[in-house]
Each structure stands twice: as C-alpha cells, then as structure tokens.
C-alpha cells in the first residue's frame, strides 16, 4: 500500500477514488509512564516513555487507515494528514487520527 501526504503518486495515474478513510487510536498513559515523564519534565530532557507511546499510536492509526483503504479496493492513500489530541481528565489520553483519500493507482 502506498501512503503519501501528497495529493498524487508521482509516476502513477489515479484510476479511481474510493473515498476518505480514517484510522483512529486512543491510547491511555499509565501511571509509570506518567511518573517517568514527570521526572523528565522536572530534570529536563526527553520523555522516551511518551515518545514511544506516540510512535506506537501513530503507527497503529496508519495501519488502521490502510486496512480500511484496502477493504475499499484501494492500493494507495493520498493526501494523508495525521492529527494529535490530548483527551481525558488530566490530559492522560492521547488520540491520534490518520486521514486520507483511498485511491486505486496504476
């Protein structure tokens, strides 16, 4: 599956538009990750626990989007946009949404 942020696939012709597809993931951050991130915030530096959670959520959202595109008969997703949002009381939930247009390319 070709996935791109551009509106087309270079060197390929779009034969058919299949529709807009989404992949959504809502991930909770557990106490240990939150505690470790708090230490990074206090002492400075990067929070590996939050970074890893973000990477996993983004990859899962992209996989879900690709799976939905494949179910529509697409072999590519163009115009992909990824959005991040913090949810929940205390901001302890992370929502990642991947969206794009499922297409059939030659």
KAPE-V960511 format. One record per residue. N is the residue number from 0. RES is the residue in three letters. SS is DSSP state (@ for helix, = for strand, . for the rest). D_FIRST is the distance of its C-alpha to the first C-alpha in Angstrom with 2 decimals. Layout:
# KAPE-V960511
N & RES & SS & D_FIRST
N & RES & SS & D_FIRST
This chain:
# KAPE-V960511
0 & UNK & . & 0.00
1 & UNK & = & 3.80
2 & UNK & = & 6.35
3 & UNK & . & 9.88
4 & UNK & . & 13.39
5 & UNK & . & 14.57
6 & UNK & . & 15.23
7 & UNK & . & 13.63
8 & UNK & . & 11.55
9 & UNK & . & 14.38
10 & UNK & . & 15.35
11 & UNK & . & 13.29
12 & UNK & . & 14.93
13 & UNK & = & 13.75
14 & UNK & = & 15.08
15 & UNK & = & 14.96
16 & UNK & = & 14.72
17 & UNK & = & 13.96
18 & UNK & = & 15.37
19 & UNK & = & 15.28
20 & UNK & = & 13.49
21 & UNK & = & 14.83
22 & UNK & = & 14.69
23 & UNK & = & 18.22
24 & UNK & = & 19.90
25 & UNK & = & 23.64
26 & UNK & = & 24.96
27 & UNK & = & 28.64
28 & UNK & . & 30.30
29 & UNK & . & 32.95
30 & UNK & @ & 36.46
31 & UNK & @ & 36.03
32 & UNK & @ & 33.09
33 & UNK & @ & 35.04
34 & UNK & @ & 38.15
35 & UNK & @ & 36.47
36 & UNK & @ & 34.99
37 & UNK & @ & 38.51
38 & UNK & @ & 39.94
39 & UNK & @ & 37.50
40 & UNK & @ & 38.47
41 & UNK & @ & 42.15
42 & UNK & @ & 42.20
43 & UNK & . & 39.47
44 & UNK & . & 36.30
45 & UNK & . & 32.71
46 & UNK & . & 31.81
47 & UNK & @ & 29.47
48 & UNK & @ & 29.43
49 & UNK & @ & 28.18
50 & UNK & @ & 25.70
51 & UNK & @ & 24.19
52 & UNK & @ & 24.16
53 & UNK & @ & 22.38
54 & UNK & @ & 19.68
55 & UNK & @ & 19.16
56 & UNK & @ & 19.16
57 & UNK & @ & 16.65
58 & UNK & @ & 14.13
59 & UNK & @ & 14.89
60 & UNK & @ & 14.53
61 & UNK & @ & 11.03
62 & UNK & @ & 10.12
63 & UNK & @ & 12.18
64 & UNK & @ & 10.69
65 & UNK & @ & 7.12
66 & UNK & @ & 9.31
67 & UNK & @ & 11.37
68 & UNK & @ & 8.94
69 & UNK & @ & 8.05
70 & UNK & @ & 11.87
71 & UNK & . & 12.47
72 & UNK & . & 10.83
73 & UNK & . & 8.17
74 & UNK & . & 5.12
75 & UNK & = & 5.19
76 & UNK & = & 7.58
77 & UNK & = & 10.58
78 & UNK & = & 13.84
79 & UNK & = & 12.85
80 & UNK & = & 16.12
81 & UNK & = & 17.12
82 & UNK & = & 20.65
83 & UNK & = & 23.01
84 & UNK & = & 26.22
85 & UNK & = & 29.04
86 & UNK & = & 30.53
87 & UNK & . & 33.39
88 & UNK & . & 36.99
89 & UNK & . & 37.32
90 & UNK & . & 33.74
91 & UNK & . & 32.58
92 & UNK & = & 29.29
93 & UNK & = & 26.10
94 & UNK & = & 23.63
95 & UNK & = & 20.19
96 & UNK & = & 18.25
97 & UNK & = & 14.81
98 & UNK & = & 14.62
99 & UNK & = & 12.82
100 & UNK & = & 12.60
101 & UNK & = & 10.13
102 & UNK & = & 10.25
103 & UNK & = & 10.08
104 & UNK & = & 10.29
105 & UNK & . & 12.30
